């Protein structure tokens, strides 16, 4: 599962700028595309990933997980966008438009066939969603993980692999621990009190280090004088 996780998204190398993790801030190429085209691009990375894996002889188990890690899940963002666009066009033109087929916005599958494939699917879903979570506290992460794992289970994506409810509980628990560690934020520490006696909060560790380094010679000299007095040499 760990090795497959390294390679599961290699198909994105064909069109990297159409995937949000590779987009510069403020740039989204999907804004100029129809939802159906965006969906096709996202779906294509699975097939292209399998082809790359075959080309580089990564092995059948890796290729299987690449092909299964999205199962038959719905690309809900672009599906909803397509429904909204159809409703808007229907209202403005007053004509009956062809229905939006939900299957056009689903990955082709197959669903995960092994525990490892199911684990990679769950990790992929949870990690991506946590990136967009505002203020990712431990409680919010736990709630999100529980919701996402339940959604994948209810959608039937794990029906063909051997993950049990006990497995899912342990997986969710481990996800919570890992993600809470990744998104843990450090607190701001008070800087060294300056000579005017006013404490200042300094979030820049470089500035704190500079202040410490500047005070170190004087502090060392004072300690040295005390030691000399103790020895009767001053």
C-alpha positions as CSV (number, residue, x, y, z in Angstrom):
1,X,0.0,0.0,0.0
2,X,2.8,2.4,0.8
3,X,4.6,1.9,-2.5
4,X,1.3,2.1,-4.4
5,X,0.6,5.4,-2.6
6,X,3.8,6.8,-4.0
7,X,2.7,6.1,-7.6
8,X,-1.1,6.2,-7.5
9,X,-1.4,9.7,-9.1
10,X,1.4,9.5,-11.7
11,X,-1.2,9.9,-14.4
12,X,-1.4,13.6,-13.4
13,X,2.0,14.1,-15.0
14,X,0.3,14.2,-18.4
15,X,-1.7,17.3,-17.6
16,X,-0.3,18.6,-14.2
17,X,-1.7,22.1,-14.4
18,X,-5.3,20.8,-14.4
19,X,-4.9,19.5,-10.9
20,X,-5.3,21.9,-8.0
21,X,-2.2,20.8,-6.1
22,X,-0.1,21.9,-9.1
23,X,-1.8,25.2,-9.8
24,X,-0.3,28.6,-8.9
25,X,-2.4,30.8,-6.6
26,X,-5.2,32.5,-8.5
27,X,-4.8,30.2,-11.6
28,X,-7.4,27.6,-12.4
29,X,-7.6,26.3,-15.9
30,X,-10.9,24.6,-15.3
31,X,-12.6,28.0,-15.2
32,X,-12.3,28.2,-19.0
33,X,-13.7,24.6,-19.5
34,X,-17.1,23.1,-19.5
35,X,-17.7,20.8,-16.5
36,X,-17.9,17.8,-18.8
37,X,-14.4,18.5,-20.2
38,X,-13.0,19.1,-16.7
39,X,-14.5,15.7,-15.7
40,X,-12.9,14.0,-18.6
41,X,-9.5,15.4,-17.8
42,X,-9.7,14.3,-14.1
43,X,-10.9,10.8,-15.1
44,X,-8.2,10.4,-17.7
45,X,-5.4,10.5,-15.1
46,X,-6.3,7.0,-14.0
47,X,-5.9,5.4,-17.4
48,X,-2.8,7.5,-18.1
49,X,-1.3,6.4,-14.7
50,X,-1.8,2.8,-15.6
51,X,-0.1,3.3,-18.9
52,X,2.9,5.0,-17.3
53,X,3.1,2.2,-14.7
54,X,3.1,-0.4,-17.5
55,X,5.6,1.5,-19.5
56,X,8.0,1.7,-16.6
57,X,7.3,-1.9,-15.4
58,X,6.1,-1.0,-12.0
59,X,4.3,-4.3,-11.6
60,X,0.7,-5.5,-11.7
61,X,-0.2,-4.9,-8.0
62,X,0.8,-1.2,-8.5
63,X,-1.1,-0.9,-11.7
64,X,-4.2,-2.5,-10.1
65,X,-4.2,0.0,-7.2
66,X,-3.7,3.0,-9.7
67,X,-6.8,1.8,-11.6
68,X,-8.8,1.2,-8.5
69,X,-7.9,4.1,-6.2
70,X,-10.9,6.2,-7.3
71,X,-13.3,3.3,-7.8
72,X,-16.5,4.5,-9.3
73,X,-16.7,7.6,-7.2
74,X,-18.6,10.7,-8.4
75,X,-16.7,13.9,-9.2
76,X,-19.3,15.8,-7.3
77,X,-17.9,19.3,-7.8
78,X,-18.1,19.3,-11.6
79,X,-21.4,17.3,-11.5
80,X,-23.0,20.0,-9.5
81,X,-21.5,22.6,-11.7
82,X,-23.0,20.9,-14.7
83,X,-26.4,20.8,-13.1
84,X,-26.2,24.5,-12.2
85,X,-25.1,25.4,-15.8
86,X,-27.9,23.4,-17.3
87,X,-30.5,25.0,-15.1
88,X,-29.2,28.5,-15.9
89,X,-29.2,27.8,-19.7
90,X,-32.7,26.3,-19.4
91,X,-34.0,29.4,-17.7
92,X,-32.4,31.9,-20.1
93,X,-33.2,30.0,-23.3
94,X,-36.5,28.6,-22.3
95,X,-35.8,25.3,-24.1
96,X,-35.6,21.8,-22.9
97,X,-31.9,20.7,-22.6
98,X,-30.6,17.1,-22.5
99,X,-30.3,15.7,-19.0
100,X,-26.9,15.6,-17.2
101,X,-25.9,11.9,-17.0
102,X,-24.4,11.2,-13.6
103,X,-22.3,8.3,-15.1
104,X,-20.4,10.8,-17.2
105,X,-19.1,12.3,-13.9
106,X,-18.0,9.0,-12.3
107,X,-14.7,7.3,-12.5
108,X,-14.9,4.1,-14.5
109,X,-13.6,1.8,-11.8
110,X,-13.1,-0.9,-10.9
111,X,-13.7,-0.5,-7.2
112,X,-10.9,-1.5,-4.8
113,X,-10.4,-5.3,-4.9
114,X,-7.9,-5.6,-2.0
115,X,-7.4,-4.1,1.4
116,X,-4.4,-2.2,0.1
117,X,-6.4,-0.6,-2.7
118,X,-9.1,0.4,-0.2
119,X,-6.6,1.9,2.1
120,X,-5.0,4.0,-0.6
121,X,-8.5,5.2,-1.7
122,X,-9.4,6.3,1.9
123,X,-6.0,8.0,2.4
124,X,-6.4,9.9,-0.9
125,X,-9.9,11.1,-0.1
126,X,-9.0,12.2,3.5
127,X,-5.7,13.8,2.7
128,X,-7.1,15.9,-0.1
129,X,-10.1,17.1,2.0
130,X,-7.9,18.0,5.0
131,X,-5.9,20.4,2.8
132,X,-9.0,22.5,2.3
133,X,-10.0,22.4,6.0
134,X,-10.0,25.8,7.6
135,X,-8.4,25.9,11.1
136,X,-7.7,22.1,11.1
137,X,-8.0,21.4,14.9
138,X,-8.0,17.9,16.2
139,X,-11.7,17.9,16.6
140,X,-12.4,19.2,13.1
141,X,-10.0,16.6,11.6
142,X,-11.7,13.8,13.5
143,X,-15.1,14.9,12.4
144,X,-14.0,15.2,8.8
145,X,-12.3,11.8,8.7
146,X,-15.3,10.1,10.2
147,X,-17.6,11.8,7.6
148,X,-15.4,10.9,4.7
149,X,-14.8,7.3,5.6
150,X,-18.6,6.8,6.2
151,X,-19.3,8.4,2.8
152,X,-16.9,6.1,1.0
153,X,-18.5,3.1,2.8
154,X,-22.1,4.1,2.1
155,X,-21.3,4.8,-1.6
156,X,-20.4,1.1,-1.8
157,X,-16.8,1.7,-2.8
158,X,-15.4,-0.8,-0.4
159,X,-17.9,-3.6,-1.2
160,X,-15.5,-5.6,-3.2
161,X,-12.5,-5.5,-0.9
162,X,-12.0,-7.2,2.4
163,X,-11.9,-4.2,4.8
164,X,-14.0,-4.8,7.8
165,X,-15.7,-2.3,10.1
166,X,-13.0,-3.0,12.6
167,X,-10.4,-2.2,10.0
168,X,-12.2,1.1,9.1
169,X,-12.3,2.1,12.8
170,X,-8.5,1.5,13.1
171,X,-7.8,3.3,9.8
172,X,-9.8,6.3,10.8
173,X,-8.1,6.4,14.2
174,X,-4.7,6.3,12.6
175,X,-5.6,9.0,10.1
176,X,-6.7,11.3,12.9
177,X,-3.3,10.9,14.7
178,X,-1.3,11.5,11.5
179,X,-3.3,14.5,10.3
180,X,-3.4,16.1,13.7
181,X,0.4,15.9,13.8
182,X,0.8,17.2,10.3
183,X,-1.5,20.2,10.9
184,X,-0.4,21.0,14.4
185,X,0.4,24.7,14.8
186,X,3.1,26.0,17.0
187,X,2.2,28.8,19.5
188,X,4.0,32.1,19.6
189,X,6.5,32.4,22.4
190,X,7.4,35.7,24.1
191,X,10.7,37.1,23.0
192,X,13.4,37.9,25.5
193,X,12.4,40.9,27.6
194,X,14.3,44.0,26.3
195,X,16.0,46.5,28.6
196,X,12.9,48.8,28.8
197,X,11.2,45.9,30.7
198,X,8.4,45.5,28.1
199,X,7.9,42.0,26.9
200,X,7.2,41.6,23.2
201,X,5.8,38.6,21.3
202,X,8.1,37.7,18.5
203,X,7.0,35.1,16.0
204,X,10.2,35.2,14.0
205,X,12.7,32.7,15.4
206,X,15.5,34.4,13.5
207,X,14.9,37.7,15.4
208,X,14.9,35.9,18.7
209,X,18.1,34.2,17.8
210,X,19.7,37.5,16.9
211,X,18.6,39.0,20.2
212,X,20.0,36.1,22.1
213,X,23.3,36.2,20.3
214,X,23.6,39.9,21.0
215,X,23.1,39.5,24.7
216,X,25.3,36.4,25.0
217,X,28.7,38.2,25.4
218,X,27.5,40.5,28.2
219,X,25.9,37.6,30.0
220,X,29.0,35.5,29.7
221,X,31.2,38.3,31.0
222,X,28.9,38.7,34.1
223,X,29.1,34.9,34.8
224,X,32.8,35.1,34.4
225,X,33.2,37.9,36.9
226,X,31.1,35.9,39.5
227,X,33.3,32.8,39.0
228,X,36.4,34.9,39.5
229,X,35.1,36.4,42.8
230,X,34.2,32.9,44.0
231,X,37.8,31.8,43.3
232,X,39.2,34.9,45.1
233,X,40.9,36.1,41.9
234,X,38.9,39.3,41.5
